[in-house]
Amino acid sequence: MLVIGIAGGSGSGKTTVVKAITENLKQKVVVIPQDCYYKDSSNLTDEEKRNHNFDHPDAIEWDLLCSQLKDLKEGKAIDQPIYSFISCGRLKDTKKVEPADVIIIEGILIFTCKKLRDQMDIKIFVDADDDDRLMRVMARDIAERGKDVHWVIERYSRTVKPMYLQFIEPSKRYADIIIPQGGHNKVAIDVISATIEKSLAGQQ
């Protein structure tokens, strides 16, 4: 089993990289999104939800994520929480996740937690220009999270960019591999896929 962490700012192309690596590998892959582990904030008022900082490490329930990753590494299935960005809360339902040959942890803040980093075999940081990230964040939040352009720009200025500079960009130093140009860097993705295959072969 190999645990791979894929971090990077919002809109950097992490999901594209995860998809490309998953498609390249012959082994079974399970993806654990950091977003599933946001603390429940459904009790907040609409105004408080609007001002909620999703880009600060304190917004994540790290103990649960670390515990569930440990269970997967021990061959146990987990009941992964499901988070709704519409209600800012966890749903009552959970998702059953079985162990796999490759476990990918994906999220903007995953390298800020030492306890989680220590469980990773390979750490990858996906880099992208600020303008490209803003465009992707805007398209995603409007299409998938029911937000408007004004809300996205305000949030980007108030929390996304400052938190990127304070927490996410500095966590790049923990990465074993940095992928420039986001998910469009086919050469980097092919090299990483080959490295993963070689590491798994060495475990057999």
Backbone as JSON, one array per atom type, in Angstrom:
{
  "sequence": "MLVIGIAGGSGSGKTTVVKAITENLKQKVVVIPQDCYYKDSSNLTDEEKRNHNFDHPDAIEWDLLCSQLKDLKEGKAIDQPIYSFISCGRLKDTKKVEPADVIIIEGILIFTCKKLRDQMDIKIFVDADDDDRLMRVMARDIAERGKDVHWVIERYSRTVKPMYLQFIEPSKRYADIIIPQGGHNKVAIDVISATIEKSLAGQQ",
  "N": [[0.84, -1.2, 0.0], [0.42, 2.25, -0.74], [0.58, 5.58, 0.32], [-0.39, 8.65, -0.85], [-0.02, 12.1, -0.83], [-1.66, 14.9, -2.13], [-1.4, 18.19, -2.58], [-2.09, 21.79, -2.77], [-3.06, 25.08, -3.9], [-6.49, 26.39, -3.91], [-8.17, 25.64, -6.88], [-5.89, 24.96, -8.27], [-5.56, 22.73, -9.79], [-5.53, 20.23, -8.67], [-7.49, 18.16, -8.61], [-7.55, 17.4, -11.28], [-4.97, 16.36, -11.57], [-5.1, 14.22, -9.75], [-7.06, 12.63, -11.02], [-5.76, 12.04, -13.45], [-3.48, 10.58, -12.56], [-4.75, 8.44, -11.33], [-6.0, 7.24, -13.52], [-3.77, 6.4, -14.92], [-2.67, 4.38, -13.4], [-2.52, 0.85, -12.78], [-3.29, -0.4, -10.53], [-5.67, -0.67, -7.78], [-7.2, 2.31, -6.7], [-7.93, 4.6, -4.11], [-9.48, 7.63, -3.32], [-9.18, 10.15, -0.95], [-10.79, 12.91, -0.09], [-9.85, 15.97, 1.4], [-11.87, 17.81, 1.81], [-14.1, 16.46, 2.73], [-13.84, 16.4, 5.43], [-14.35, 18.77, 6.7], [-15.28, 20.67, 9.53], [-18.54, 20.51, 11.01], [-20.69, 23.14, 10.28], [-23.28, 23.9, 10.2], [-24.93, 25.05, 12.02], [-24.46, 27.73, 12.06], [-25.34, 31.19, 11.46], [-26.7, 32.7, 8.42], [-25.12, 34.89, 7.76], [-22.82, 34.38, 9.25], [-22.01, 32.02, 8.0], [-21.38, 33.02, 5.52], [-19.1, 34.43, 6.1], [-17.41, 32.47, 6.9], [-14.29, 30.83, 7.29], [-12.94, 28.74, 5.15], [-10.41, 28.1, 4.48], [-8.56, 27.89, 6.45], [-6.47, 26.0, 8.63], [-7.77, 25.26, 11.02], [-10.36, 24.72, 10.31], [-10.67, 22.12, 9.63], [-11.31, 18.75, 10.64], [-8.9, 17.25, 11.81], [-8.09, 15.09, 13.44], [-10.0, 13.08, 13.01], [-9.65, 12.59, 10.25], [-6.96, 11.68, 10.21], [-7.2, 9.44, 11.84], [-8.99, 7.83, 10.35], [-7.48, 7.41, 8.04], [-5.41, 5.92, 9.13], [-6.84, 3.62, 9.84], [-7.52, 2.64, 7.27], [-4.96, 2.05, 6.32], [-4.42, -0.06, 7.93], [-5.98, -1.96, 6.87], [-8.72, -1.77, 7.29], [-12.13, -0.95, 6.62], [-13.71, 2.29, 6.21], [-16.13, 4.73, 7.39], [-16.68, 7.31, 5.66], [-17.16, 10.78, 6.17], [-19.65, 13.0, 4.7], [-19.66, 16.1, 3.25], [-21.51, 19.1, 2.85], [-21.28, 21.93, 0.87], [-23.26, 23.66, 0.39], [-25.04, 23.74, 2.59], [-23.15, 24.07, 4.52], [-22.57, 21.99, 6.25], [-22.31, 18.62, 7.63], [-23.66, 15.76, 6.07], [-26.2, 13.37, 7.06], [-25.82, 10.87, 6.06], [-23.09, 8.6, 5.3], [-20.08, 7.61, 3.55], [-19.05, 4.47, 2.54], [-15.78, 3.36, 2.53], [-13.34, 1.33, 1.18], [-10.15, -0.28, 1.85], [-7.22, 0.14, -0.3], [-4.74, -0.44, -2.93], [-3.43, 1.92, -3.51], [-3.69, 4.92, -1.81], [-4.94, 8.08, -2.08], [-4.63, 11.19, -0.66], [-6.22, 14.21, -0.85], [-6.13, 17.74, -0.96], [-6.27, 21.25, 0.01], [-4.97, 21.94, 2.38], [-3.57, 19.8, 3.45], [-0.82, 19.37, 3.93], [-0.27, 20.92, 6.08], [-0.7, 19.65, 8.42], [1.14, 17.86, 10.58], [0.85, 15.3, 11.7], [-0.7, 14.03, 9.8], [0.9, 14.3, 7.51], [3.02, 12.65, 8.23], [2.03, 10.15, 7.75], [2.15, 9.8, 5.09], [3.57, 8.5, 2.07], [4.47, 9.59, -0.33], [4.65, 12.97, -1.21], [3.01, 15.46, -2.96], [2.93, 18.6, -4.54], [0.77, 20.73, -6.2], [1.22, 23.28, -8.4], [0.21, 26.53, -9.57], [-0.54, 29.47, -11.55], [-1.74, 32.47, -9.97], [-3.86, 33.85, -11.24], [-4.95, 31.89, -12.93], [-5.84, 30.09, -11.01], [-7.81, 31.6, -9.68], [-9.74, 31.9, -11.72], [-10.57, 29.23, -12.05], [-11.56, 28.64, -9.51], [-13.69, 30.42, -9.42], [-15.35, 29.48, -11.53], [-15.95, 26.89, -10.53], [-17.18, 27.37, -7.96], [-19.45, 28.79, -8.67], [-20.79, 27.04, -10.42], [-20.96, 24.59, -8.98], [-21.44, 25.11, -6.28], [-23.39, 26.94, -5.94], [-22.88, 29.72, -5.76], [-22.49, 33.33, -6.31], [-20.82, 35.62, -8.62], [-19.91, 37.94, -7.29], [-19.78, 37.05, -4.62], [-17.79, 35.06, -4.8], [-15.49, 36.53, -5.59], [-15.24, 38.29, -3.44], [-14.79, 36.45, -1.32], [-12.43, 35.26, -2.22], [-10.63, 37.41, -2.05], [-10.79, 37.99, 0.66], [-10.29, 35.62, 2.19], [-9.3, 33.31, 0.69], [-6.94, 33.99, -0.87], [-5.24, 35.32, 1.14], [-4.99, 33.17, 3.03], [-3.81, 31.25, 1.45], [-1.28, 32.37, 1.07], [-0.42, 32.44, 3.72], [-0.62, 29.81, 4.82], [-0.82, 27.65, 2.86], [0.93, 27.97, 0.55], [3.47, 28.11, 1.93], [3.56, 25.45, 2.85], [4.48, 24.04, 0.77], [7.12, 23.39, 1.01], [7.28, 20.94, 2.18], [6.84, 19.11, 0.25], [7.66, 16.31, -1.83], [7.66, 16.31, -4.53], [7.04, 18.84, -6.9], [4.55, 20.02, -8.99], [4.51, 22.06, -11.67], [2.32, 24.24, -13.59], [-0.11, 23.11, -13.01], [-2.66, 20.66, -13.55], [-2.08, 20.13, -16.18], [0.38, 19.29, -16.84], [1.68, 16.91, -18.39], [4.06, 15.44, -18.61], [5.15, 15.49, -16.0], [3.12, 14.14, -14.61], [3.22, 11.6, -15.82], [5.8, 10.8, -15.02], [5.47, 10.74, -12.24], [3.49, 8.73, -12.02], [4.94, 6.53, -12.95], [6.87, 6.39, -10.95], [5.29, 5.73, -8.75], [4.33, 3.2, -9.53], [6.77, 1.82, -9.55], [7.49, 1.97, -6.84], [5.42, 0.51, -5.65], [5.9, -1.99, -6.79], [8.29, -2.57, -5.58], [7.46, -3.13, -3.01], [6.37, -5.59, -3.11]],
  "CA": [[0.0, 0.0, 0.0], [1.15, 3.51, -0.84], [-0.25, 6.74, 0.63], [0.11, 9.81, -1.59], [-0.68, 13.37, -0.53], [-1.63, 15.87, -3.23], [-1.83, 19.49, -2.05], [-2.0, 22.92, -3.69], [-4.11, 26.06, -3.65], [-7.79, 26.21, -4.54], [-8.14, 25.88, -8.31], [-4.55, 24.72, -8.84], [-5.6, 21.58, -10.69], [-5.31, 18.99, -7.9], [-8.44, 17.13, -9.04], [-7.09, 16.95, -12.6], [-3.79, 15.53, -11.33], [-5.58, 12.98, -9.13], [-7.74, 11.85, -12.06], [-4.76, 11.56, -14.41], [-2.68, 9.53, -11.92], [-5.65, 7.29, -11.13], [-6.21, 6.59, -14.82], [-2.51, 5.82, -15.36], [-2.28, 3.23, -12.58], [-3.26, -0.41, -12.95], [-3.75, -0.82, -9.21], [-6.88, -0.04, -7.23], [-6.9, 3.59, -6.05], [-9.0, 5.25, -3.35], [-9.18, 9.05, -3.11], [-9.76, 10.7, 0.28], [-10.74, 14.38, -0.18], [-9.84, 16.74, 2.65], [-13.14, 18.54, 1.92], [-15.09, 15.66, 3.47], [-13.55, 16.46, 6.86], [-14.64, 20.07, 7.28], [-16.14, 20.62, 10.73], [-19.92, 20.88, 10.74], [-20.98, 24.55, 10.6], [-24.67, 24.12, 9.79], [-25.62, 25.83, 13.06], [-24.14, 29.15, 11.93], [-26.3, 32.02, 10.73], [-26.31, 32.91, 7.02], [-24.03, 35.86, 7.74], [-21.63, 33.69, 9.75], [-21.58, 31.1, 6.94], [-20.78, 33.84, 4.46], [-17.78, 34.86, 6.55], [-16.66, 31.31, 7.4], [-12.99, 30.68, 6.63], [-12.71, 27.34, 4.8], [-9.02, 27.94, 4.06], [-7.72, 27.88, 7.65], [-6.34, 24.63, 9.14], [-8.72, 24.98, 12.11], [-11.67, 24.35, 9.75], [-10.65, 20.69, 9.33], [-11.24, 17.81, 11.76], [-7.7, 16.46, 11.48], [-8.03, 13.83, 14.2], [-10.84, 12.09, 12.33], [-8.99, 12.24, 8.99], [-5.77, 10.88, 10.52], [-7.67, 8.15, 12.37], [-9.57, 7.02, 9.27], [-6.38, 6.99, 7.18], [-4.73, 4.85, 9.86], [-7.68, 2.42, 9.69], [-7.35, 2.14, 5.9], [-3.62, 1.46, 6.23], [-4.48, -1.32, 8.68], [-6.86, -2.88, 6.15], [-10.1, -1.65, 7.75], [-12.99, -0.02, 5.89], [-14.11, 3.46, 7.0], [-17.35, 5.45, 7.02], [-16.21, 8.67, 5.38], [-18.22, 11.79, 6.23], [-20.0, 13.7, 3.46], [-19.86, 17.51, 3.6], [-22.23, 19.91, 1.86], [-20.9, 23.34, 0.87], [-24.49, 24.44, 0.31], [-25.54, 23.94, 3.95], [-21.99, 24.19, 5.42], [-22.69, 20.97, 7.27], [-22.18, 17.22, 7.24], [-24.9, 15.03, 5.86], [-26.36, 12.24, 7.97], [-25.25, 9.7, 5.39], [-21.65, 8.52, 5.14], [-19.67, 6.81, 2.39], [-18.19, 3.35, 2.91], [-14.55, 3.34, 1.73], [-12.53, 0.14, 1.43], [-8.71, -0.1, 1.62], [-6.79, -0.06, -1.68], [-3.29, -0.47, -3.12], [-2.98, 3.31, -3.47], [-4.61, 5.86, -1.17], [-4.57, 9.47, -2.38], [-5.25, 12.23, 0.17], [-6.18, 15.41, -1.69], [-6.72, 18.91, -0.32], [-5.43, 22.44, 0.03], [-4.28, 22.13, 3.66], [-3.14, 18.52, 4.02], [0.58, 19.38, 4.37], [-0.13, 21.74, 7.3], [-0.89, 18.76, 9.59], [2.3, 16.95, 10.66], [0.38, 13.94, 11.98], [-1.15, 13.48, 8.53], [2.09, 14.21, 6.64], [3.85, 11.52, 8.64], [1.44, 8.91, 7.25], [2.24, 9.8, 3.62], [4.8, 7.98, 1.47], [4.87, 10.55, -1.36], [3.92, 14.24, -1.08], [3.03, 16.2, -4.23], [2.3, 19.93, -4.49], [0.38, 21.19, -7.54], [1.42, 24.73, -8.47], [-0.45, 27.19, -10.71], [-0.59, 30.92, -11.45], [-2.87, 32.99, -9.19], [-4.98, 34.19, -12.13], [-5.57, 30.63, -13.36], [-6.57, 29.52, -9.87], [-9.02, 32.4, -9.45], [-10.73, 31.56, -12.76], [-11.1, 27.89, -11.78], [-12.37, 28.76, -8.28], [-14.92, 31.13, -9.78], [-16.18, 28.56, -12.31], [-16.4, 25.8, -9.66], [-18.1, 27.81, -6.91], [-20.72, 29.2, -9.28], [-21.45, 25.87, -11.01], [-21.17, 23.47, -8.06], [-21.75, 25.49, -4.9], [-24.5, 27.89, -5.93], [-22.45, 31.07, -5.38], [-22.46, 34.28, -7.41], [-19.49, 36.17, -8.91], [-19.53, 38.87, -6.22], [-19.42, 36.25, -3.44], [-16.52, 34.38, -5.07], [-14.4, 37.52, -5.59], [-15.09, 38.77, -2.06], [-14.17, 35.38, -0.54], [-11.06, 35.09, -2.69], [-9.83, 38.51, -1.51], [-10.83, 38.01, 2.13], [-9.72, 34.43, 2.83], [-8.58, 32.35, -0.15], [-5.58, 34.45, -1.18], [-4.42, 35.47, 2.36], [-4.71, 31.87, 3.64], [-2.85, 30.59, 0.57], [0.04, 32.93, 1.37], [-0.03, 32.16, 5.11], [-0.55, 28.39, 5.17], [-0.72, 26.66, 1.78], [2.19, 28.13, -0.19], [4.63, 27.67, 2.75], [3.58, 23.99, 3.03], [5.14, 23.49, -0.41], [8.46, 22.92, 1.37], [7.2, 19.54, 2.62], [6.57, 18.26, -0.92], [8.75, 15.58, -2.49], [7.55, 16.66, -5.95], [6.19, 19.99, -7.2], [4.09, 20.0, -10.38], [4.1, 23.37, -12.2], [1.29, 24.25, -14.64], [-1.29, 22.36, -12.59], [-2.96, 19.32, -14.06], [-1.81, 20.02, -17.62], [1.78, 18.89, -17.0], [1.62, 15.48, -18.66], [5.36, 14.83, -18.33], [5.25, 15.29, -14.55], [2.16, 13.11, -14.21], [3.76, 10.3, -16.27], [6.94, 10.47, -14.16], [4.92, 10.37, -10.92], [2.83, 7.44, -12.17], [6.0, 5.51, -13.05], [7.48, 6.3, -9.61], [4.34, 5.0, -7.9], [4.37, 1.8, -9.98], [8.05, 1.24, -9.09], [7.43, 1.84, -5.37], [4.52, -0.6, -5.34], [6.58, -3.21, -7.19], [9.31, -2.83, -4.56], [6.81, -3.62, -1.79], [5.91, -6.98, -3.3]],
  "C": [[0.87, 1.24, 0.0], [0.17, 4.65, -0.56], [0.38, 7.97, -0.01], [-0.7, 11.04, -1.2], [-0.55, 14.31, -1.71], [-2.25, 17.18, -2.73], [-1.65, 20.57, -3.12], [-3.15, 23.87, -3.41], [-5.42, 25.72, -4.33], [-7.68, 26.55, -6.02], [-6.8, 25.63, -8.97], [-4.53, 23.57, -9.84], [-5.36, 20.25, -9.99], [-6.21, 17.85, -8.39], [-8.04, 16.55, -10.4], [-5.9, 16.01, -12.46], [-4.2, 14.18, -10.74], [-6.22, 12.06, -10.18], [-6.74, 11.25, -13.03], [-3.92, 10.43, -13.82], [-3.51, 8.26, -11.75], [-5.84, 6.51, -12.43], [-4.95, 5.9, -15.32], [-2.17, 4.52, -14.63], [-3.15, 2.01, -12.84], [-3.88, -0.85, -11.62], [-5.04, -0.1, -8.79], [-6.49, 1.2, -6.44], [-8.13, 4.1, -5.32], [-8.57, 6.69, -3.09], [-9.93, 9.54, -1.87], [-9.68, 12.22, 0.2], [-10.75, 15.03, 1.2], [-11.2, 17.4, 2.89], [-14.19, 17.78, 2.71], [-14.97, 15.86, 4.98], [-13.67, 17.87, 7.44], [-15.54, 19.89, 8.5], [-17.54, 21.1, 10.38], [-20.17, 22.33, 11.19], [-22.42, 24.91, 10.26], [-25.45, 24.95, 10.8], [-25.36, 27.33, 12.96], [-25.26, 29.9, 11.21], [-25.82, 32.19, 9.29], [-25.13, 33.87, 6.91], [-22.73, 35.21, 8.2], [-21.09, 32.7, 8.7], [-20.87, 31.85, 5.83], [-19.35, 34.22, 4.81], [-16.9, 33.7, 7.03], [-15.38, 31.11, 6.59], [-12.71, 29.19, 6.39], [-11.23, 27.06, 4.49], [-8.04, 28.0, 5.23], [-7.64, 26.44, 8.17], [-7.34, 24.27, 10.23], [-10.09, 24.56, 11.61], [-11.8, 22.84, 9.54], [-10.59, 19.86, 10.61], [-10.1, 16.81, 11.5], [-7.65, 15.12, 12.19], [-8.83, 12.74, 13.51], [-10.18, 11.64, 11.02], [-7.79, 11.33, 9.24], [-6.17, 9.48, 11.0], [-8.21, 7.25, 11.27], [-8.49, 6.58, 8.28], [-5.62, 5.84, 7.83], [-5.51, 3.54, 9.73], [-7.52, 1.81, 8.3], [-6.0, 1.46, 5.74], [-3.55, 0.12, 6.95], [-5.44, -2.32, 8.05], [-8.31, -2.83, 6.57], [-10.86, -0.66, 6.88], [-13.38, 1.14, 6.81], [-15.46, 3.99, 6.51], [-16.98, 6.92, 6.88], [-17.36, 9.67, 5.47], [-18.46, 12.43, 4.86], [-20.36, 15.14, 3.85], [-20.56, 18.24, 2.47], [-21.79, 21.37, 1.97], [-22.12, 24.25, 0.73], [-25.0, 24.78, 1.71], [-24.42, 24.22, 4.96], [-22.05, 23.17, 6.55], [-22.49, 19.57, 6.72], [-23.55, 16.6, 7.07], [-24.99, 13.87, 6.84], [-25.76, 10.97, 7.38], [-23.73, 9.77, 5.37], [-21.34, 7.64, 3.94], [-18.72, 5.72, 2.86], [-16.99, 3.32, 1.96], [-13.71, 2.14, 2.15], [-11.05, 0.45, 1.2], [-8.36, -0.4, 0.16], [-5.27, -0.08, -1.76], [-2.69, 0.93, -3.0], [-4.07, 4.16, -2.83], [-4.1, 7.27, -1.45], [-5.35, 10.41, -1.46], [-5.1, 13.54, -0.6], [-6.83, 16.59, -0.97], [-5.74, 20.06, -0.19], [-4.53, 22.51, 1.27], [-3.58, 20.89, 4.21], [-1.68, 18.5, 4.48], [0.78, 20.23, 5.61], [-0.25, 20.89, 8.56], [0.24, 17.73, 9.62], [1.86, 15.5, 10.86], [-0.09, 13.26, 10.7], [0.03, 13.3, 7.57], [2.91, 12.97, 6.94], [3.3, 10.17, 8.16], [1.57, 8.78, 5.73], [3.59, 9.25, 3.15], [5.36, 8.94, 0.41], [4.01, 11.8, -1.21], [4.12, 15.07, -2.34], [2.32, 17.53, -4.05], [2.03, 20.38, -5.92], [0.39, 22.71, -7.55], [0.71, 25.3, -9.69], [-0.45, 28.7, -10.48], [-1.85, 31.36, -10.71], [-4.09, 33.27, -10.08], [-5.71, 32.93, -12.59], [-6.39, 30.02, -12.23], [-7.87, 30.26, -9.61], [-10.11, 32.04, -10.46], [-11.38, 30.2, -12.48], [-12.0, 27.9, -10.53], [-13.72, 29.39, -8.61], [-15.88, 30.19, -10.53], [-16.76, 27.45, -11.43], [-17.45, 26.26, -8.65], [-19.45, 28.25, -7.46], [-21.49, 27.97, -9.77], [-21.84, 24.82, -9.97], [-21.67, 23.87, -6.68], [-22.8, 26.6, -4.81], [-24.13, 29.31, -5.55], [-22.51, 32.01, -6.59], [-21.05, 34.89, -7.53], [-19.01, 37.08, -7.79], [-19.06, 38.12, -4.99], [-18.04, 35.62, -3.62], [-15.35, 35.36, -4.98], [-14.15, 38.03, -4.18], [-14.37, 37.73, -1.2], [-12.7, 35.18, -0.93], [-10.15, 36.16, -2.07], [-9.69, 38.43, 0.01], [-10.13, 36.81, 2.77], [-8.85, 33.57, 1.92], [-7.14, 32.77, -0.4], [-4.73, 34.63, 0.08], [-4.04, 34.12, 2.99], [-3.73, 31.05, 2.78], [-1.44, 31.05, 0.91], [0.52, 32.54, 2.77], [0.21, 30.68, 5.38], [-0.19, 27.45, 4.01], [0.6, 26.76, 1.03], [3.41, 27.73, 0.64], [4.71, 26.15, 2.92], [4.21, 23.28, 1.83], [6.5, 22.87, -0.05], [8.46, 21.46, 1.83], [7.06, 18.58, 1.44], [7.84, 17.56, -1.41], [8.82, 15.98, -3.96], [6.63, 17.87, -6.08], [5.84, 19.96, -8.69], [3.71, 21.42, -10.8], [3.04, 23.18, -13.29], [0.11, 23.34, -14.31], [-1.43, 21.0, -13.23], [-2.65, 19.12, -15.53], [-0.37, 19.57, -17.9], [1.86, 17.37, -17.17], [2.93, 14.77, -18.35], [5.49, 14.52, -16.84], [4.33, 14.17, -14.09], [2.64, 11.71, -14.63], [4.93, 9.86, -15.4], [6.46, 10.01, -12.79], [4.26, 9.0, -10.97], [3.85, 6.31, -12.22], [6.67, 5.3, -11.7], [6.6, 5.49, -8.67], [4.36, 3.51, -8.24], [5.64, 1.12, -9.46], [8.03, 1.02, -7.58], [6.55, 0.68, -4.96], [5.16, -1.93, -5.68], [7.64, -3.6, -6.15], [8.75, -3.35, -3.26], [6.43, -5.08, -1.88], [7.01, -7.99, -2.99]]
}
